[in-house]
Amino acid sequence: MFGVTYSVNIEMFIVFRTLTGVFTYASTIAAFVYVVEIVEAKWRIAFGTSYGLFFSYGYMILGGVAAMYKAWRKIYLVCTVIGIPFILSIAIIPESPRWLLAKGKNEEGKKVVKLIARINRKKITESDFQEAKIAEENSVGFENHQKSYTIMDLYRTASIRRLTFKITFCWFVNSCVYYGISLNAGALDGNIFVNNSLNGVLEIAANILIFFLMQTKLFGRRLTESSMLFLACGSLVASTICKEFGDSNKALQTFGTVMAFVSKFGISASFSAVYYITTEVYPTVIRANGLATGSLFARIGGIIAPYVIYLQEYVRWLPNVIFAVAAFFAGVVALYVPETYNVPMMETMVKAEVFYNTGQSTVLSTTQTNSNLKNYESVLLNDPLDLTNE
């Protein structure tokens, strides 16, 4: 970011701005995965929400920083200086024990687990690790940890391939609509800096809402994501209608502005929800890959968003209609993503495949016998590409 701040030509700016985007989003993805992996299931949503809230705080504060300095170089410099102390986290924060154990780095994983236990004033012995190892090896879905996983494993079998297409589409739409609404804040009535900060406030409210919704059996993960996308869709349509037919009606204009903020609320909530869904629906061995791939498609959506906004120069109502239609279809697709409410985090590809194809966790399943699951595991490990028919 220092490179961006002190760029002397457009070429230098493009290079450093690209690097800023790459490293910023990479660290964002890694941080979120770490947060949800380091805590037990009952605290997963709470800590993930806290993570999202701090993003919202930054969004809200940025409006004040921009109003104070206005010059983009100064804004970048302030944002850079704020981030410097967090470099120290590399030396302080340990690696995710879940990831270490899933990768077969047992000794390193044990050290981290013991550290966490000591901090929480808990006692853990070598026998605890031995019992966990035996239980894991006897469980359905045990895999050889020496295997290396890549992004290609997100497309290895028909079931995980279908899931990845759904997840990446939701990421693409969430990002495109999110940045479409955010970058178009200047088109709203009122002060652009105040509007930007209000959007940050709405993100805080959105994170708090999904914290409660996602922990209820009625909504769970899937319906929370879908309903928030439908909310964004409907409010965008309402805002567009008010904007088109309310030129001489102050009340209609005000209602249109309110609906625009509601759409930002909805898309902020759904964007936060898709993070949770992605981290829970993929097993540990490819969780970071799944989140990274989703983020890749989100970045594509973010790139496209400004060009969609530019269409308002020709047809004023067209961008909002495009965003609304995209949100609607993403809402429909989200309904077909596996529900992970009360489902333990899956560690291996085998366990994930069982869940995708049966809708049952290998831990919670009571509808299938252990013998049947073992047969299922054997088929997957011998010929994973032929496990399911597309």
C-alpha positions in Angstrom: 0.0 0.0 0.0 3.0 2.3 0.5 3.7 1.6 -3.2 0.2 2.8 -4.2 0.5 5.9 -2.0 3.7 7.0 -3.5 3.1 6.0 -7.1 4.6 8.4 -9.7 2.8 7.0 -12.8 -0.1 5.0 -13.8 1.9 1.8 -14.5 3.4 1.9 -11.0 -0.1 2.5 -9.5 -1.6 -0.5 -11.4 1.1 -2.8 -10.3 1.0 -1.9 -6.6 -2.8 -1.6 -6.5 -3.0 -5.1 -8.0 -0.6 -6.5 -5.4 -2.5 -4.7 -2.6 -5.7 -6.4 -3.7 -4.1 -9.9 -4.0 -2.4 -9.8 -0.6 -5.3 -8.1 1.2 -7.9 -10.6 0.1 -5.5 -13.5 0.6 -5.0 -12.5 4.2 -8.7 -11.9 4.6 -9.6 -15.4 3.5 -6.9 -17.0 5.6 -7.9 -15.0 8.7 -11.6 -16.1 8.3 -10.7 -19.8 7.8 -8.5 -19.6 10.9 -11.2 -18.0 13.0 -13.8 -20.7 12.3 -11.3 -23.6 12.6 -9.8 -22.5 15.9 -13.0 -22.6 17.9 -15.5 -25.3 18.7 -18.7 -25.6 16.8 -21.0 -23.8 19.2 -18.8 -20.6 19.0 -18.2 -20.7 15.3 -20.9 -18.3 14.3 -20.2 -15.9 17.2 -16.5 -15.6 16.4 -17.2 -15.4 12.6 -19.7 -12.6 13.3 -17.1 -10.8 15.4 -14.7 -11.0 12.5 -17.3 -9.5 10.1 -18.1 -6.8 12.6 -14.6 -5.5 12.6 -14.7 -5.3 8.8 -17.9 -3.3 9.2 -16.2 -1.0 11.7 -13.5 -0.3 9.2 -16.0 0.4 6.4 -17.8 2.9 8.6 -14.6 4.6 9.8 -13.3 4.9 6.2 -16.2 7.3 5.4 -14.9 9.6 8.2 -11.3 9.3 7.0 -12.3 10.1 3.4 -14.3 13.1 4.6 -11.4 14.4 6.6 -8.6 14.0 4.1 -10.4 13.7 0.7 -7.1 13.3 -1.2 -6.7 9.6 -2.2 -3.0 9.5 -1.4 -3.6 10.6 2.2 -6.5 8.1 2.6 -4.2 5.3 1.4 -1.4 6.4 3.8 -3.8 6.4 6.8 -5.0 2.9 5.9 -1.5 1.7 5.5 -0.2 3.0 8.8 -3.2 1.5 10.7 -2.3 -1.9 9.4 1.4 -1.9 10.3 1.0 -3.2 13.9 -0.9 -6.3 12.7 2.2 -7.6 11.0 3.3 -8.7 14.5 0.5 -11.2 14.5 2.6 -13.5 12.3 4.9 -14.1 15.3 2.1 -14.3 17.9 -0.7 -16.4 16.4 -0.1 -20.2 16.1 -1.1 -22.3 13.1 -4.5 -23.8 13.0 -4.3 -27.1 14.9 -7.2 -28.5 12.8 -5.3 -27.9 9.6 -2.0 -29.3 11.1 -3.7 -32.5 12.2 -5.6 -32.8 8.9 -2.3 -32.6 7.1 -0.7 -35.2 9.2 1.6 -32.8 11.0 0.6 -34.3 14.4 3.5 -33.2 16.5 3.0 -29.5 15.5 -0.7 -29.9 16.0 -0.3 -31.3 19.5 1.9 -28.4 20.5 -0.7 -25.9 19.4 -3.5 -27.9 21.1 -1.5 -28.0 24.3 -0.9 -24.2 24.1 -4.6 -23.5 23.7 -5.5 -25.9 26.5 -3.0 -24.2 28.8 -4.4 -20.7 27.9 -7.9 -22.0 28.7 -6.6 -23.7 32.0 -7.4 -27.1 30.7 -5.3 -30.2 31.0 -4.7 -32.5 28.1 -2.5 -35.6 28.1 -0.9 -37.9 25.6 -3.6 -40.5 26.2 -6.2 -37.9 25.0 -4.3 -37.7 21.7 -4.1 -41.5 21.4 -7.8 -41.9 22.0 -8.6 -39.3 19.4 -6.2 -40.9 16.9 -7.8 -44.4 17.4 -11.3 -42.9 17.1 -10.3 -41.1 13.9 -8.7 -44.2 12.3 -11.8 -46.3 13.1 -14.2 -43.6 11.8 -15.8 -43.5 8.4 -13.8 -41.2 6.1 -10.3 -41.7 7.5 -7.8 -40.8 4.9 -4.1 -40.9 4.4 -2.8 -37.4 5.4 0.1 -37.6 3.1 -2.1 -36.7 0.1 -1.7 -33.2 -1.2 -4.9 -31.3 -2.1 -5.3 -28.6 -4.7 -8.1 -26.4 -6.2 -8.6 -29.2 -8.8 -10.1 -31.3 -5.9 -13.0 -28.9 -5.8 -14.0 -30.4 -9.2 -12.9 -34.0 -8.6 -16.3 -35.7 -8.2 -19.8 -34.9 -9.6 -21.2 -34.0 -6.2 -18.4 -31.6 -5.1 -18.3 -30.2 -8.7 -22.0 -29.3 -8.5 -21.4 -27.8 -5.1 -18.5 -25.7 -6.2 -20.5 -24.3 -9.2 -23.3 -23.2 -6.8 -20.9 -21.7 -4.2 -18.8 -19.8 -6.8 -22.0 -18.4 -8.4 -23.2 -17.1 -5.1 -19.8 -15.5 -4.4 -19.8 -13.9 -7.8 -23.3 -12.4 -7.4 -22.8 -11.3 -3.8 -19.6 -9.4 -4.7 -21.0 -7.9 -7.9 -24.2 -6.7 -6.2 -22.4 -5.6 -3.0 -19.8 -3.5 -4.8 -22.4 -2.3 -7.3 -24.5 -0.8 -4.4 -21.5 0.4 -2.5 -19.7 2.1 -5.4 -23.0 3.7 -6.5 -23.5 5.4 -3.1 -22.9 8.8 -4.8 -26.1 8.3 -6.8 -28.1 8.4 -3.5 -29.6 11.6 -2.1 -27.5 13.2 0.6 -23.8 13.4 1.5 -21.6 10.7 -0.1 -19.4 10.4 3.0 -22.4 10.1 5.4 -24.0 7.6 3.1 -20.8 5.5 3.0 -20.7 5.5 6.8 -24.4 4.6 7.0 -23.6 1.6 4.8 -21.0 0.6 7.4 -23.6 0.8 10.1 -26.0 -1.3 8.1 -23.3 -3.9 7.7 -22.9 -4.1 11.5 -26.7 -4.6 11.8 -26.6 -7.2 9.0 -23.9 -9.2 10.8 -25.8 -9.1 14.0 -29.0 -10.4 12.3 -27.3 -13.3 10.6 -25.7 -14.2 13.9 -29.2 -15.0 15.2 -30.8 -16.3 12.0 -28.0 -18.8 11.2 -28.3 -20.4 14.7 -32.0 -21.1 14.3 -33.2 -24.4 12.9 -35.9 -22.5 10.9 -33.4 -20.5 8.8 -30.1 -22.2 9.3 -27.3 -21.4 6.8 -29.0 -22.0 3.5 -32.3 -20.1 4.0 -30.5 -17.2 5.7 -28.4 -16.8 2.6 -31.3 -17.1 0.2 -33.7 -14.9 2.1 -31.1 -12.1 2.3 -30.5 -12.3 -1.4 -34.2 -12.1 -2.1 -34.4 -9.1 0.3 -31.7 -7.3 -1.7 -33.5 -8.2 -4.9 -36.9 -6.8 -3.8 -35.5 -3.6 -2.3 -33.4 -2.9 -5.4 -36.5 -3.2 -7.5 -38.5 -1.0 -5.1 -35.7 1.6 -5.1 -35.5 1.7 -8.8 -39.2 2.2 -9.3 -39.2 5.1 -6.7 -36.2 6.6 -8.5 -37.8 6.4 -11.9 -41.2 7.7 -10.9 -40.5 9.9 -7.9 -38.7 12.9 -9.5 -41.4 15.3 -8.3 -42.4 13.4 -5.2 -40.1 13.9 -2.2 -41.7 11.2 -0.1 -41.2 8.6 -2.9 -37.6 9.7 -3.3 -37.0 9.3 0.4 -38.6 5.9 0.3 -36.4 4.9 -2.6 -33.3 5.9 -0.7 -34.5 3.9 2.3 -35.0 0.9 0.0 -31.5 1.4 -1.4 -30.1 1.1 2.1 -32.2 -2.0 2.7 -30.7 -3.6 -0.4 -27.3 -2.9 1.0 -28.3 -4.4 4.3 -29.6 -7.5 2.5 -26.5 -8.0 0.3 -24.2 -7.4 3.3 -25.9 -10.1 5.3 -25.9 -12.6 2.4 -22.2 -11.8 1.6 -21.3 -12.6 5.3 -23.4 -15.7 5.2 -21.7 -17.2 2.2 -18.4 -17.1 4.1 -19.9 -19.3 6.8 -21.5 -21.6 4.3 -18.3 -22.1 2.3 -16.1 -22.8 5.4 -18.6 -25.4 6.7 -19.6 -27.2 3.5 -16.0 -28.0 2.5 -13.8 -30.4 4.5 -10.7 -29.2 6.2 -8.3 -30.5 3.6 -9.7 -28.2 0.9 -11.5 -25.6 3.0 -9.0 -22.9 2.2 -9.0 -23.8 -1.4 -12.8 -23.6 -1.5 -12.8 -20.2 0.1 -10.1 -19.0 -2.1 -11.9 -20.1 -5.2 -15.1 -18.5 -4.0 -13.2 -15.3 -3.4 -11.7 -15.5 -6.9 -15.1 -15.4 -8.4 -16.1 -12.7 -6.0 -13.2 -10.6 -7.3 -14.5 -11.1 -10.9 -17.9 -9.9 -9.8 -16.3 -6.9 -8.1 -14.4 -6.0 -11.3 -17.6 -6.3 -13.4 -19.7 -4.1 -11.0 -18.4 -0.7 -12.0 -19.0 -1.5 -15.7 -22.6 -2.4 -14.8 -23.0 0.9 -12.9 -21.7 2.7 -16.0 -24.7 1.5 -18.0 -26.8 4.1 -16.1 -25.3 6.7 -18.3 -27.4 5.2 -21.1 -30.4 3.7 -19.2 -30.7 5.0 -15.7 -32.6 2.0 -14.3 -30.7 -0.8 -16.0 -27.8 -1.4 -13.4 -30.2 -1.9 -10.5 -32.4 -4.2 -12.6 -29.3 -6.3 -13.5 -28.2 -6.5 -9.9 -31.7 -7.4 -8.7 -32.1 -10.2 -11.3 -28.6 -11.6 -10.4 -29.5 -11.5 -6.7 -32.8 -13.4 -7.4 -31.1 -16.2 -9.3 -28.4 -16.5 -6.6 -31.1 -16.7 -4.0 -32.6 -19.6 -5.9 -29.3 -21.4 -6.3 -28.5 -20.9 -2.6 -31.6 -23.0 -1.8 -29.9 -26.0 -3.3 -26.7 -25.8 -1.3 -26.4 -28.5 1.5 -27.6 -27.3 4.9 -24.8 -27.4 7.5 -26.8 -26.3 10.5 -25.7 -28.4 13.5 -23.3 -30.5 11.2 -19.8 -30.9 12.6 -17.0 -29.6 10.5 -15.8 -32.4 8.1 -12.1 -33.2 8.0 -11.8 -35.4 5.0 -13.0 -35.7 1.4 -14.7 -39.0 2.1 -16.7 -37.6 5.0 -17.7 -34.7 2.7 -18.8 -37.0 -0.1 -20.9 -39.0 2.3 -22.6 -35.7 3.4 -23.1 -34.4 -0.1 -24.7 -37.5 -1.3 -26.7 -38.6 1.7 -27.4 -35.3 3.5 -26.1 -37.0 6.7 -23.0 -36.3 8.8 -20.9 -39.4 9.4 -21.0 -38.5 13.0 -24.8 -37.8 13.4 -26.1 -40.3 10.8 -28.6 -42.8 12.2 -30.2 -43.8 8.9 -27.3 -45.7 7.6 -25.2 -48.4 9.2 -21.5 -48.2 9.7 -21.1 -51.1 7.3 -22.9 -49.3 4.5 -20.8 -46.1 5.1 -17.6 -48.2 5.0 -18.6 -49.6 1.6 -19.3 -46.1 0.4 -15.9 -45.0 1.6 -14.2 -47.9 -0.2 -15.8 -46.9 -3.5 -14.8 -43.3 -3.2 -11.2 -44.1 -2.3 -10.8 -46.6 -5.1 -12.5 -44.6 -7.9 -13.7 -41.2 -6.8 -14.6 -39.9 -10.2 -17.2 -42.7 -10.7 -18.8 -42.3 -7.4 -21.8 -40.4 -8.6 -23.4 -40.0 -12.0 -24.0 -36.5 -13.3 
